[in-house]
Amino acid sequence: MHMLLGVLLWVVFAYYWHLVMQQPITDETRRALVIVGGLVAAISLFDALWIAHNLRIARNGRRRTRPDAGPVPAFDFLG
């Protein structure tokens, strides 16, 4: 789902870039493009790293079982 959102954001970014290229470019336009482009890149990078992290955990098998419970105490601190 996250990668789909990342791709969708890139499509929106490209569409807005196309719209902007048809108009005179101002400083505000450049600033907006940098902000939108930075957000799209950050989300895409975060999603890719998160997916790689989960794949590494799955490869090591650390999520296949849960840890054993400790021994059940015979009595608590109140006796």
C-alpha distances in whole Angstrom, upper triangle without the diagonal:
4,6,5,6,9,10,11,12,14,15,17,18,20,21,23,24,26,27,29,30,32,34,36,34,35,34,32,30,29,29,26,24,25,23,20,20,20,17,15,16,16,12,12,14,13,10,12,14,12,11,15,16,14,16,19,19,19,21,24,23,24,21,23,26,27,30,33,34,37,41,42,44,48,48,47,48,50,52
4,5,5,6,9,10,11,12,14,15,16,18,20,21,22,24,26,27,29,31,32,34,31,32,31,29,27,27,26,23,22,21,20,17,17,17,14,12,13,12,8,8,11,9,6,9,11,10,9,13,14,13,15,18,18,18,21,23,23,23,21,23,26,27,30,33,34,37,41,42,44,48,48,46,48,50,52
4,5,5,6,9,10,11,12,14,15,17,18,20,21,23,24,26,27,29,31,33,30,32,31,29,27,26,25,23,21,21,20,17,16,16,14,11,12,12,9,7,10,10,6,8,11,10,9,12,14,14,15,18,19,19,20,23,24,24,22,25,28,29,31,35,37,40,43,44,47,50,51,49,51,53,55
4,5,5,6,9,10,11,12,14,15,17,18,20,21,23,24,26,28,30,32,30,31,31,29,26,26,26,23,21,21,20,17,16,17,15,12,13,14,11,10,13,13,10,11,15,14,13,16,18,17,18,21,22,21,23,26,27,27,25,27,30,31,34,37,39,42,45,46,49,53,53,51,53,55,57
4,5,5,6,9,10,10,12,14,15,16,18,20,21,22,24,26,28,30,28,29,28,26,24,23,23,20,18,19,17,14,14,15,12,9,12,12,9,9,12,12,10,12,15,14,14,17,19,18,19,22,23,23,25,28,28,28,26,28,31,32,35,38,39,42,46,46,49,52,53,51,52,54,56
4,5,5,6,9,10,10,12,14,15,16,18,20,21,22,25,26,28,26,27,26,24,22,21,21,18,16,16,15,12,11,12,10,7,8,9,6,5,9,10,8,10,13,13,13,15,17,18,19,21,23,23,25,27,28,28,26,29,32,32,35,39,40,43,46,48,50,53,54,52,53,55,57
4,5,5,6,9,10,11,12,14,15,17,19,20,21,23,25,27,25,27,27,25,22,22,22,19,17,17,17,14,12,14,12,9,10,12,10,8,11,13,11,12,15,16,15,17,20,20,20,23,25,25,26,29,30,30,29,31,34,35,38,41,43,46,49,50,53,56,57,55,56,58,60
4,5,5,6,9,10,11,12,14,15,17,18,20,22,23,26,24,26,26,24,21,21,21,18,16,17,16,13,13,15,13,9,12,14,11,10,14,15,13,15,18,18,17,20,22,22,23,26,27,27,29,32,32,32,31,33,36,36,39,43,44,47,51,51,54,57,58,56,57,59,61
4,5,5,6,9,10,11,12,14,15,16,18,20,22,23,21,23,22,20,18,18,17,14,13,14,13,9,9,11,9,6,9,11,9,9,12,14,13,14,17,18,18,20,22,23,24,26,28,28,30,32,33,33,31,34,37,37,40,43,44,47,51,52,54,57,58,55,56,58,61
4,5,5,6,9,10,10,12,14,15,16,19,20,22,20,22,22,20,17,17,17,15,12,13,13,9,8,11,10,6,8,11,10,9,12,14,13,14,17,18,18,20,23,23,24,26,28,29,30,32,34,34,33,35,38,39,41,45,46,49,53,54,56,60,60,58,59,61,63
4,5,5,6,9,10,11,12,14,15,17,19,22,20,22,23,21,18,18,19,16,13,15,15,12,11,14,13,10,12,15,14,12,16,18,16,17,21,21,21,23,26,26,26,29,31,31,32,35,36,36,35,37,40,41,44,47,49,51,55,56,59,62,62,60,61,63,65
4,5,5,6,8,10,11,12,14,16,17,20,18,20,20,18,15,16,16,13,11,14,13,10,10,13,12,10,13,15,14,14,17,18,18,19,22,23,23,25,27,28,28,31,33,33,34,37,38,38,36,39,41,42,45,48,49,52,56,56,59,62,62,60,61,63,65
4,5,5,6,9,10,10,12,15,16,18,16,17,17,16,13,13,13,11,8,10,11,7,7,10,10,8,10,13,13,13,16,18,17,19,21,22,23,25,27,28,29,31,33,33,34,37,38,38,37,39,42,43,45,49,50,53,56,57,59,63,63,61,61,64,66
4,5,5,6,9,10,10,13,15,17,15,18,19,18,14,14,15,13,10,12,14,10,9,13,13,11,13,16,16,15,17,20,19,20,23,24,24,26,29,29,30,32,34,35,36,38,40,40,39,41,44,45,47,51,52,55,59,60,62,66,66,64,65,67,69
4,5,5,6,9,10,11,13,16,15,18,19,18,14,15,17,14,11,15,15,12,12,16,15,13,16,19,18,17,20,22,22,23,26,27,27,29,31,32,32,35,37,37,38,41,42,42,41,43,46,47,49,53,54,57,60,61,64,67,67,65,66,68,70
4,5,5,6,9,10,11,14,12,14,16,14,10,12,13,10,8,12,13,10,11,14,14,13,15,18,18,18,21,23,22,24,26,27,28,30,32,33,34,36,38,38,40,42,43,43,42,44,47,48,50,54,55,57,61,62,64,67,67,65,66,67,70
4,5,5,6,9,10,12,11,13,14,13,10,10,12,10,8,11,12,10,10,14,15,13,15,18,18,18,20,23,23,24,26,28,28,30,32,33,34,36,38,39,40,42,44,44,43,45,48,49,51,55,56,58,62,63,65,69,69,66,67,69,71
4,5,5,7,9,12,12,15,17,16,12,13,16,14,11,15,16,14,13,17,18,16,18,21,21,21,23,26,26,26,29,30,30,32,35,36,36,38,40,41,42,44,46,46,45,47,50,51,53,57,58,61,65,66,68,72,71,69,70,72,74
4,6,6,7,10,11,13,16,15,11,13,15,13,11,15,16,14,15,18,19,17,20,23,23,23,25,27,27,28,31,32,33,34,37,38,38,41,42,43,44,47,48,48,47,49,52,52,55,58,60,62,66,67,69,72,72,70,70,72,75
4,5,5,8,7,10,12,11,8,9,12,10,9,13,14,13,13,17,18,17,19,22,22,23,25,27,27,28,31,32,33,35,37,38,39,41,43,43,45,47,48,48,47,50,52,53,55,59,60,62,66,67,69,72,72,70,70,72,75
4,5,7,7,11,13,14,10,11,14,13,11,14,17,15,15,19,20,19,20,23,24,24,26,29,29,29,32,34,34,36,38,39,40,42,44,45,45,48,49,50,49,51,54,55,57,61,62,64,68,69,71,75,75,72,73,75,77
4,7,9,12,15,15,12,14,17,16,14,18,20,18,18,22,23,22,24,27,27,27,29,32,32,33,35,37,37,39,41,42,43,45,47,47,48,51,52,53,51,54,57,57,60,63,65,67,71,72,74,77,77,75,75,77,80
4,6,9,13,13,10,12,15,14,14,17,19,18,18,22,23,22,24,27,28,28,30,32,33,34,36,38,38,40,42,43,44,46,48,49,50,52,54,54,52,55,58,58,61,64,65,68,71,72,74,78,77,75,75,77,80
4,6,10,11,9,11,14,14,14,16,18,18,19,22,23,23,25,27,29,29,31,33,34,35,37,39,40,41,43,44,45,47,49,50,51,53,55,55,54,56,59,60,62,65,66,68,72,73,75,78,78,75,76,78,80
4,7,8,6,7,10,11,10,13,15,15,16,18,20,21,22,24,26,26,28,30,31,32,34,36,37,38,40,42,43,44,46,47,48,50,52,52,51,54,56,57,59,62,63,65,69,70,72,75,75,72,72,75,77
4,5,5,6,9,10,11,13,14,16,16,18,20,21,22,24,26,27,28,30,32,33,34,36,38,39,40,42,43,45,47,48,49,51,53,52,51,54,57,57,59,62,63,65,69,70,71,75,74,71,71,73,76
4,5,5,6,9,10,11,12,14,15,16,18,20,21,22,24,26,27,28,30,31,33,34,36,37,38,41,42,43,45,46,48,49,51,50,50,53,55,55,56,60,61,63,66,67,69,72,72,69,68,71,73
4,5,5,6,9,10,11,12,14,15,17,18,20,21,23,24,26,27,29,30,31,33,35,36,37,39,41,42,43,45,46,48,50,49,48,51,53,53,55,58,59,61,64,65,66,70,69,66,66,68,71
4,5,5,6,9,10,11,12,14,15,16,18,20,21,22,24,26,27,28,30,31,33,34,36,38,39,40,42,43,45,47,48,48,47,50,52,52,54,57,58,60,64,65,66,70,69,67,67,69,71
4,5,5,6,9,10,10,12,14,15,16,18,20,21,22,24,26,27,28,30,31,32,34,36,37,38,40,42,43,45,46,46,45,48,51,51,52,56,57,59,63,64,65,69,69,66,66,68,71
4,5,5,6,9,10,10,12,14,15,16,18,20,21,22,24,26,27,28,30,31,33,35,36,37,39,40,42,43,45,44,43,47,49,49,50,54,55,56,60,61,63,66,66,63,63,65,68
4,5,5,6,8,10,11,12,14,15,17,18,20,21,23,24,26,27,29,30,31,33,35,36,38,39,41,42,44,43,42,45,47,47,49,52,53,55,59,60,61,65,64,62,62,64,66
4,5,5,6,8,10,10,12,14,15,16,18,20,21,22,24,25,27,28,30,32,33,34,36,37,39,40,42,42,41,44,46,46,48,52,53,55,59,60,61,65,65,62,62,65,67
4,6,5,6,8,10,10,12,14,15,16,18,20,21,22,24,26,27,28,30,31,32,34,36,37,39,40,40,39,42,45,45,46,50,51,53,57,58,60,63,63,60,60,63,65
4,6,5,6,9,10,10,12,14,15,16,18,20,21,22,24,26,27,28,30,31,33,35,36,38,39,38,37,40,43,42,44,48,49,51,54,55,57,60,60,57,57,59,62
4,5,5,6,9,10,11,12,14,15,17,18,20,21,23,24,26,27,29,30,32,33,35,36,38,37,36,39,41,41,43,47,48,50,54,55,57,60,60,57,58,60,62
4,5,5,6,8,10,11,12,14,15,16,18,20,21,22,24,26,27,28,30,32,33,35,36,36,35,38,41,41,43,47,48,50,54,55,57,60,60,58,58,61,63
4,5,5,6,9,10,10,12,14,15,16,18,20,21,22,24,26,27,28,30,31,33,35,34,33,36,39,39,41,44,45,47,51,52,54,58,58,55,55,58,60
4,5,5,6,8,10,10,12,14,15,16,18,20,21,22,24,26,27,28,30,32,33,32,31,34,37,37,38,42,43,45,49,50,52,55,55,53,53,55,58
4,6,5,6,9,10,11,12,14,15,17,18,20,21,23,24,26,27,29,31,32,31,30,33,36,36,38,42,43,46,49,50,52,56,56,54,54,57,59
4,6,5,6,8,10,11,12,14,15,16,18,20,21,22,24,26,27,29,30,30,29,32,35,35,37,41,43,45,48,50,52,56,56,53,54,56,59
4,5,5,6,9,10,11,12,14,15,16,18,20,21,22,24,26,27,29,28,27,31,33,33,35,38,40,42,45,47,49,52,52,50,50,53,55
4,6,5,6,9,10,10,12,14,15,16,18,20,21,22,24,26,27,26,25,28,31,31,33,37,38,40,44,45,47,51,51,49,49,52,54
4,6,5,6,9,10,11,12,14,16,17,18,20,21,22,25,26,26,25,28,30,31,33,37,39,41,45,46,48,52,52,50,51,54,56
4,5,5,6,9,10,11,12,14,15,16,18,20,21,23,25,24,24,27,29,30,32,36,37,40,43,45,47,51,51,49,50,52,54
4,6,5,6,9,10,10,12,14,15,17,18,20,21,23,22,21,25,27,27,29,33,34,36,40,41,44,47,47,45,46,49,51
4,5,5,6,9,10,11,12,14,15,16,18,20,21,21,20,23,25,26,28,32,33,36,40,41,43,47,47,46,46,49,51
4,5,5,6,9,10,11,12,14,15,16,19,20,20,20,22,25,26,28,32,34,37,40,42,44,48,49,47,48,51,52
4,5,5,6,9,10,10,12,14,15,17,18,18,18,21,24,24,26,30,32,34,38,40,42,46,46,44,45,48,50
4,5,5,6,9,10,11,12,14,16,17,16,15,19,21,22,24,27,29,31,35,37,39,43,43,42,43,45,47
4,5,5,6,9,10,11,12,14,15,16,15,17,20,21,24,27,30,32,36,38,40,44,45,43,44,47,49
4,5,5,6,9,10,10,12,14,15,15,17,20,22,24,27,30,32,36,38,40,44,45,44,45,48,49
4,5,5,6,9,10,11,13,12,12,15,18,19,21,24,27,29,32,35,37,41,41,40,41,44,45
4,5,5,6,9,10,11,10,10,13,15,17,19,22,25,27,31,33,35,39,40,39,40,43,44
4,5,5,6,9,10,11,11,13,16,18,20,24,26,29,33,35,38,41,42,41,43,46,47
4,5,5,6,9,9,11,13,16,17,19,23,25,28,31,34,36,40,41,40,42,45,46
4,5,5,6,6,7,10,12,14,15,19,22,24,28,30,33,36,38,37,38,41,42
4,5,5,7,6,8,11,14,16,19,22,25,28,31,34,37,39,38,40,43,43
4,5,8,9,10,13,16,18,21,24,27,30,33,36,39,41,40,42,45,45
4,6,8,9,12,14,15,18,22,24,27,30,33,36,38,37,39,42,43
4,6,6,8,11,13,16,19,22,25,27,30,34,36,35,37,40,40
4,6,7,9,10,13,16,19,22,25,28,31,33,32,34,37,37
4,6,7,10,13,16,19,22,24,27,31,32,32,34,36,37
4,7,10,13,16,19,22,24,27,30,32,32,34,37,37
4,7,9,12,15,18,20,24,27,29,29,31,34,34
4,7,9,12,15,17,20,24,25,25,27,30,30
4,6,9,12,15,18,21,23,23,25,28,28
4,6,9,12,15,18,20,20,23,26,25
4,7,8,12,15,17,17,19,22,22
4,6,9,12,14,14,17,20,19
4,6,9,12,13,15,18,17
4,6,9,10,13,15,14
4,5,7,10,12,11
4,7,10,12,9
4,7,8,6
4,5,5
4,5
4
